[in-house]
Amino acid sequence: MTRTTRRTNAALRRCLRGLAVLLLMLGTARAAAAEPEAADTLAAGDLPAEPFRPDGLWDKGNTAYLNGDYGGAIEQYGRILDAGLVSARLYYNLANAYFKEGRLGESILYYHRSLRLAPGNEDARYNLEVAEAMTRDRIEEIPEFFAVAWMRALSRAMGCTAWSAVSLVGLAAMLALLLLFVLARRIVLRKTGFYGTLAAFLLFVLATWCAAIERRDLLRSDEAIVLSASAAVKSSPDRAATDLFVLHEGTKATVTGELEGWSEITLADGKKGWLESRNIEVI
């Protein structure tokens, strides 16, 4: 390459660098000129939406409750529910706030929802009993067979997930003890394996049964709470039908049918009738 060619290339590179610097300066100047417009746009109220922070709402709700602002606590907890987030503790706190506000029906509703997720929560169960004792309707439940009542009480000791874990532990223990019974040569070990297998099998069956009961209760959608101060139960799904009896806020009923804004309900004492669906909410 000749000396003249090298000089020409060097000059060309200097021109390109100068052009690049000039373009960079122009771009910086345009960005600086655009900044006031962007600031005006933000000042006009086009700020990005604040990110949803359930922990912050939870803390605000708890603070409001501790300060006696139960309506504010209900609002904050409700915003968490509106976002599709649920928990036994959230339902429990919301039920307490409704109870403090004197809204008996909502408090009983959310105590029930809390207990479905955490049936072993004795505080929620006790508060539910207190709230139900304040309802106007006194409905005597048809007594259950003692074995069924015992199984129901046992299943409430833990939730569905916990009982499922106990069931898996029982199954694993049963298989291990069965292998011990089959492979052991000493009579003592064989007896241990045999009786241990029977005990583990009983544990597996019992835990599986309790898990099934809790899962059924968790998924059922036929229980409802009366939220209106009073609601007339009709003989048929018609406002002109005969009034059979009147239910008041907080009473629990089982929904056995629905028809065009009406729900057929059955009470714990066996009474049946129709009432408008807007007066109740399913647990």
N, C-alpha and C positions, 0 to 999 in steps of 0.2 A: 504494500500500500504506500503511495507517495505521500510526501509531506503535505502537499496541498489538499489531498483527500482527507487526511487526518484532521487538518485544520477545519475543513468544511463540516466533518462529523461532529467535532467538538462544539462548533458554533451552533449546529442544529440541536445538539443535546441541551445547550444553555437556553436556546429559545423555547424548547419544550418544557424545561423546568420553570422558566419564567411564566409560561402560559398556565402551567399547573398551579403555581402560587397565586396568579391573578384570579383563576377560577375559584380557588379556596377562599380568597378574600371576598369575592362576590357572594359565595354561598354563606359565609359568616355574616356578612352585612344583611342579607335577606332574612336570615334567622333572627338577627337582632331586631330587624324592623317588624318581624311577625310577632315578637314576644308581647308587646302591648295588646295586640288583638286577642291573643290567647288568654291574657290576663283578664281582659274585658269579658270574654266568653265565660270564664270560670266565675267571675264576679256576678254574672247574670243568673247563676243558679244551676249551671250544668256540671256541678261537682259529681264525681263518681259516687255511686250508692255505697253507703257504709256496709262493710261485710257483715254477714249474720254471725253473731257470737252468742251461742247458747249459754256459755259459761257466764258471760256478762249479764244476760237476762236472768239466769238462775240466781246470781248474787243480788241483783236488784230486787227480785221477788222475795228472797229471804230477808233482805234488809227492810223492805216495806212491811213484811209480816212482823218482824221484830219491833218495828216502830208503830205498830197498830194500824197501818194503812192496808187493810185486808183487800180492799178493792184494787189498790195498786198491785198487790201481790198476785191477785187473780189475773190481772191484765198481763203481767210479765210471764207468769206460768202459761197463760193461754197462748202467748206468742210462740213459746217453745212448742206447744202442741200443734199450733197451726203450721209449723215447719215440718211436721211429721215425726217429731222425736217424742218418744214415750219412755217411761220408766216407772217402776213401782214407787220410788221415792217422790217423783214428780206428781203422780196421782195422789199420794198421801198428803203432800204439802198443800196441793190444790184443794183437797177435801177439807183439810183443817181450816184453810182460808174461807171456804164457803160456809163452814160451820160457824166460824166467828162472825160472818156477815149475816147469819140467821137464815141462810138459804139451805134448808134442811134437805130438800130433794137432791140438789147437786152434790152436797157433801156425802150423802149415802151412795150416790152413783159412783163417785170417785173413790170412796173407800172400797167398794166392791171391785172396781177396776184395779186398784192397788193390790188387793188380796188375790186377784187372779194371777198376777205376775209374781207375787211373793206371799204365798198362803201361810207361811210361817211367821209373818209379821204380827206379833201379839199386840203391839200398840195400835195398829190399824184395826185389828179385830175388836179390841176393847172400845176404841172410839166409835166403831160402827155400832156396837151394841148400845152405847150411850145415845147415839143419834137415833137409832131405831126405837129406843124407849121413849123418845120425844114425839114420835108420830101419833096421829090421832086414831088411826085404824089399829084395832087389836085383832089380829088374825091368828088363830090357833092352828099350828101345823099338824098334819096327820102324822102320828108317830111312825118312825121307821123301824124295821126289824133290827134288833140289837147288833147283829153281826154287820149289817150294812152301815149302821151308824158308827160302829167301831172302825170299820175300814175307811170310812170317809174322814173320821177324825185323824186316823193314822196318816192318810195321804196328805192331809193339810200340814203335816209337820215339815215337809220340804216341797220344793217346786218340782215341776216335770223334769227339768234338766238334772237336778240332783238325784232324783229317783232313777233316772236313766243311767247315771253314772254308777249308782249302787247296783243296778241290775247287771251292768257289764262286769263289775268286780265279782259279783256272785257267779256269773257264767265262767269267768276265767278261773276262779277258785274251784268250781265244780270240775272243769276239765283237768286242772292240775291234780286234784285229789283222785280223780278217776284213773289217771295215769299211774299215780302212786299205788292204787289198789291193784292195777293190772300187772305192774312191773315189779313190785316189791316181793321179796322172798320171805321176809320175816313176818310172822303172823300178826305181831303188834302193828307193824306198818300197814299191813293189809286191812286190819280192822279200822285203823285211823283213816285210811283212804276211803273205805266203804261208808262209815258213818259221817265223815267229813263231806263226802259227795252228796249224801242225802241232805245234810244241813245247808250246803251251798245251793243245792237245787231249790230248797224251800225259800231261801233268801232271794234267789233269782226270780222265782214265781211271784213272791210277795212284792218285790220292788217293781217288777214289770207291771203288775196289776195297779199299784199305786201310781206309777208313771202314766198308765193309760187313763186312770180316773182324772188325774190333774190335767192331762192333755185335752180330755173331753171337756172339762170345765173351762179350760183356757180358750178353746175354740168355739164354745157354744154361743149362739147369738139369739137365743129365745127368751132370755131374762131381761126385764125392763124395770125402770123405776118411774113412778109417777112424779112429774115435775110441776104440774099445775097445783094451785092451792086446793082445788077440788075438781073432780071429774066424774060425771054421771056415767055409770055403766048401763048400757041399753040391752034390751032383749034381742035386737037385731041391728045391723049396721045402717041405722036411719035415725035422724034427729027426732023424728016424730014417734019413734018406738017407745015402748014402756021402759021407765027407769027401774032397774033391778036393785041397785044399791049405789052408793057414792064412795069413791076412793079419794084419799087426801095425799098431800105431798109426802114423798118419801116411801110410800108403800111399794113393795116389790111384787111383780106378777110375772107369769110365764106367758109369752105370746105363742098362741097355737094356730093363728091364721091371720091373714090380712086381706082387705078388700077395699080398694078405692078410698084410701085415707082413713080407713077404720082398721082396728086391730082386735082380734078375739083373744081375750086373756083368761087365764085360769089362776086362781089364788091358791095359797098353800092349804087352805081348808076345803078346797074342791069347788068353790063357787066359780061360775063362768059368766061371761057376758062380752059385750062389744063396747069399745070406747074409741074416741077419735085418736088417731095416731099421734097428733101434735101434742097430746097431753103426756106422753111418755117418751123415754129415751132408752134405747137398748144398751145394756151394760157391755 
